[in-house]
Amino acid sequence: MLHVIAAFVSTGIVGAAETPTPTPTPTPAVNPDLVTPGVVGFIATAFVAIAVILLVWDMMRRIRRGRVRADIREELDAEEQAVRAVEATETDDDEVDAAGDGRDAPQPPRS
């Protein structure tokens, strides 16, 4: 059986399909040093990254400051409303009809 296989290979019936066809290797037409960013590209990218980091840092600081100011403003408004409510309650208490009969309180006689 090996003799038959060897005969097919030697005659080219099987061997012709197995021989590789040469493929051309492409030659690089572009210089890799000209298309890579290099040091200048790295510096430009680093500059943009640092600028973005600083801008985000400043924005967060401003947002935090605005929130604190809003909280303080709300606390001051709440205190002011509480003072007004106490004053209004005291004024209302002074004007309440003590006898409950719907008439004004009698005025003390003048001497």
C-alpha positions as CSV (number, residue, x, y, z in Angstrom):
1,M,0.0,0.0,0.0
2,L,2.9,2.4,0.7
3,H,4.2,1.7,-2.8
4,V,1.0,2.9,-4.3
5,I,0.9,6.1,-2.3
6,A,4.6,6.8,-3.2
7,A,3.8,6.3,-6.8
8,F,1.0,8.8,-6.8
9,V,3.2,11.3,-5.0
10,S,6.1,10.8,-7.4
11,T,3.9,11.1,-10.5
12,G,2.5,14.4,-9.3
13,I,-1.1,13.5,-9.0
14,V,-1.2,14.1,-5.2
15,G,1.9,16.1,-4.9
16,A,0.8,18.9,-7.2
17,A,-1.9,19.9,-4.8
18,E,0.4,19.9,-1.9
19,T,3.1,22.2,-3.2
20,P,2.7,25.7,-1.9
21,T,2.4,28.5,-4.3
22,P,4.8,31.3,-3.6
23,T,3.1,34.5,-2.2
24,P,4.7,37.8,-2.6
25,T,5.6,39.5,0.7
26,P,4.5,43.1,0.8
27,T,7.2,45.7,1.2
28,P,6.5,48.5,3.6
29,A,5.9,51.6,1.5
30,V,5.4,53.9,4.5
31,N,8.1,54.8,6.9
32,P,6.9,53.9,10.4
33,D,8.8,56.8,12.0
34,L,6.7,59.2,10.0
35,V,3.3,57.9,10.9
36,T,3.8,57.3,14.7
37,P,3.1,60.2,17.0
38,G,6.5,60.1,18.7
39,V,7.6,62.4,21.5
40,V,5.6,65.4,20.2
41,G,2.4,63.4,20.1
42,F,3.0,62.1,23.6
43,I,3.6,65.6,24.9
44,A,0.5,67.0,23.2
45,T,-1.7,64.2,24.6
46,A,-0.2,64.6,28.1
47,F,-0.9,68.4,27.9
48,V,-4.5,67.8,26.9
49,A,-5.0,65.2,29.7
50,I,-3.5,67.5,32.4
51,A,-5.7,70.4,31.2
52,V,-8.8,68.3,31.4
53,I,-7.9,67.0,34.9
54,L,-7.3,70.6,36.1
55,L,-10.6,71.8,34.6
56,V,-12.6,69.0,36.2
57,W,-10.9,69.7,39.5
58,D,-11.8,73.4,39.3
59,M,-15.4,72.6,38.2
60,M,-15.9,70.2,41.2
61,R,-14.6,72.9,43.6
62,R,-17.0,75.5,42.2
63,I,-20.0,73.1,42.4
64,R,-19.1,72.2,46.0
65,R,-18.8,75.9,46.9
66,G,-22.2,76.6,45.4
67,R,-23.8,73.7,47.3
68,V,-22.4,75.0,50.6
69,R,-23.6,78.5,49.9
70,A,-27.1,77.2,49.1
71,D,-27.2,75.2,52.3
72,I,-26.2,78.2,54.4
73,R,-28.7,80.4,52.6
74,E,-31.5,77.8,53.3
75,E,-30.5,77.7,57.0
76,L,-30.6,81.5,57.3
77,D,-34.0,81.6,55.6
78,A,-35.3,78.9,57.9
79,E,-34.1,80.9,61.0
80,E,-35.6,84.1,59.7
81,Q,-39.0,82.3,59.1
82,A,-38.8,80.9,62.6
83,V,-38.2,84.4,64.1
84,R,-41.2,85.8,62.1
85,A,-43.4,82.9,63.2
86,V,-42.5,83.6,66.9
87,E,-43.2,87.3,66.5
88,A,-46.5,86.6,64.8
89,T,-47.5,84.2,67.5
90,E,-46.7,86.7,70.2
91,T,-48.7,89.4,68.4
92,D,-51.6,87.1,68.0
93,D,-51.5,86.2,71.7
94,D,-51.7,89.8,72.7
95,E,-54.8,90.4,70.6
96,V,-56.8,87.3,71.8
97,D,-60.1,88.0,73.6
98,A,-59.4,87.0,77.2
99,A,-63.1,86.7,78.1
100,G,-64.0,84.8,74.9
101,D,-67.2,86.8,74.4
102,G,-66.2,88.5,71.2
103,R,-66.0,92.0,72.7
104,D,-63.0,94.0,73.2
105,A,-61.6,94.0,76.7
106,P,-62.9,96.8,78.8
107,Q,-60.6,99.7,79.1
108,P,-59.5,100.6,82.6
109,P,-61.0,103.9,83.8
110,R,-59.0,107.0,83.4
111,S,-58.4,109.1,86.4
